[in-house]
Amino acid sequence: MNPALADMTSEEARSAAEAKRIAESSPFARDPEVIAMIDAMRRDNRKADPLSRLPDVHPGRIPAHVAIIMDGNGRWAQQRGFPRIFGHRNGAASVRSVIKECQMLGVKVLTLYSFSMENWKRPPDEVESLMYMYALYLEGEREPLVRDNIQFRQIGRREGLPASVLEAADRLTEATAKNTGPTLCIAVNYGSRAEITDAMKSIARRVKDGELSPDDINESMIDAALYTGGLPDPDLLIRTAGEMRVSNYLLWQISYAELYVTDALWPDFGVPEFHAAIRDYAGRRRRFGGLDAPESV
């Protein structure tokens, strides 16, 4: 028996053995470049095992940063005759499923659009329940994120958020600050136009204080001043529930992102739907305004 399986339950051992079999069946399994790529992933993310999850996709084709607009929770609940908040509770299961799958695939950053600035227009009881659920979620994720070396980051304006949410977010941010693996970024009280406005204000203050000249301002400086400063731009933007719009989400950052829209409502968005999005992305040719170039992978 493989010593690595010694401390596993019989079910876990079978699952690990099956994952190993699937990975070894991949056409990329013996490619030295792929082996080196996966070894590099595992230095900071020990759960990375992309070939066991998507054996037909070259690991170099997996997006480094995935952003998701999680839409359809309310509709999912209403279709079943339940209050909207029931859909949000079930949507939390999809969040955990996608986080786990990102780890396995070696995705470096996952950014989730959880609550927009426009969402304050919803019924007060729904907003209150959402904030309560979010604070509970943050508290419950502390141990798993620390254990899995995942760094947490919240983006959006802090003004207006309940103290319970701010305190829970700050505790989780501090608890995971030294983690060196994947980043989970959650957008709460977020709007991209507000983000860009805040970035411009911070740069304008520096000009006013004489720290820099207007001629010094460039794209890199603006990028660093955004809430997402320091993170790579999304490679893939997924939107659920079939809506064909980006809803004031990461407008600066998704300039060259690939867009993928699925009719699945967020609570129904699981591993198969996520794999379909990754496969679709992997089959595209990203030109960034140029012409097709010979593919390396």
Steps between C-alpha positions, in 0.01 A plus 500: 500500500615850424636649830335832412164326535576342839314757712197519272166332544423226250269735309765775488760248388275381216435859398872580501582189301231588242636855473847358441367267231321784321807724515724228361257449210546862390691554173704760691593276793856428380577840353804635693373857463162407647661306785712804586195726475301286745795474738517882502126520575539266795768707671231738623189291436554141606154399375570599140436198278361637173548186291283296736219753457533597132732244339419632152608859580864606499572660842647799318152566359336530842430866588710647780221734611131416478234760582136402545174696509288270716148567372169320537468415870167677539352355181615152602309530828189655345479224239471259792249705695745614768605846621796655317729459801465120462678532166785698655551227761517234231731719294756481782548131417597594144756746638670226701488261204665751264768597755593134544508440125720806443747352746504171314541667161778731614308825450695773680225759559123464530298823522130473585244778459304456820319830565495807276445860608171482309386202710416735788179571304371152586246448783657585839432156647679333208800731534515441876489123448772518235731695729434260787571199278817657362641572847427141604662372182819696566523365854443144382762520224788610721629154588462349148672795331790501744536123466501516120743796483239723331522876544172690545437847368182711500455779247243778494418802712500439874266793568147378563587139580387370842763486773456121522599462134799733527626327813460151352672607176787662688549192717508272196733733310740506794478125557592424138741789439810278509354233274688462173257293294191592295304819567127509568375851427140589585339820372257645755340845479688515173450702184765538233422864426534578870828307507641700209375825658670414829822417316491832316443688826799330665725588205364857488590543867856394424519757220360769730755412769782527248593131515465461124428692182194438279744387231615220733156337498488181296297180481718318752446775757122491448502120520686513833251753640199275436354277773657205316849654498765229492273234348524388137212596272231232454557264209146366507175667608209262560142619540220268604124524436537591133525877542705664223654790692793567733304702758764755603746223592877535461460726196868601492631153579297296247617699196645184345317231696319222319126506574293189564125509570303197616125463548559309825376689806770541763375230744505256205852598398723213607818326389363383159391855413833641617690243296294594194606863544868406539490274194337775297768747612779252425375464144518870423790692347578822686634768267505811724437717193761329285498214251513128561844380605631143506371323809747378763246278677 
